[in-house]
Amino acid sequence: MLQKKICMVGAFATGKTSLVARYVSSIFSENYHTTVGVKIDKKTVNLEDRTINLILWDLYGEDEFQKVRMSYLRGSSGYLLVVDGTRKNTLEKAFDLQTRVEETIGNVPFIMILNKWDLKDEWEIDPVEIDAIKQKNWIVMKTSAKHGIGVAEVFQTLAEKIMAG
């Protein structure tokens, strides 16, 4: 069976761990736990005529005190760039991380996730900014790990992009 490594990349507290937990185990916890290092999960997906094991590397979030170790990205077939829609500074961090990831592992498929869509009244990222990101030919998807909105679709879409690549 094919295995594909996917990394979750983003600033701290954007919901990377919650997205993986929702996708792999259909659970959501209100408790915030900082990821230390990397947490690895596995989920099998079916794409048309193939079954693929996605190996999900949930990397600790980047902040002003710690940078993501780019060595964790080696062997990745794709990644999810996670932004917290309620914290505009996480979008700037995502742009920085995307550049560094591409310098490290090259041009592999990725999707920018605007997470916490259930809190859209508190959003700091406006539609004009989202349109500008889409102009770069980036796939941008909105999710809510809390309610499961868009979560399975994001992983499915990335798996399809990886296999089409």
RASUL-V405867 format. One record per helix or strand. SS is the DSSP state (h for helix, s for strand). FROM is the first residue (numbers start at 0). TO is the last residue. Records with the same first field share a line. If there is no record, write none. Layout:
SS: FROM-TO, FROM-TO
This chain:
s: 1-10, 37-46, 49-58, 61-61, 75-83, 108-114, 138-141, 143-143, 148-148
h: 15-24, 69-72, 88-104, 116-121, 126-134, 150-163
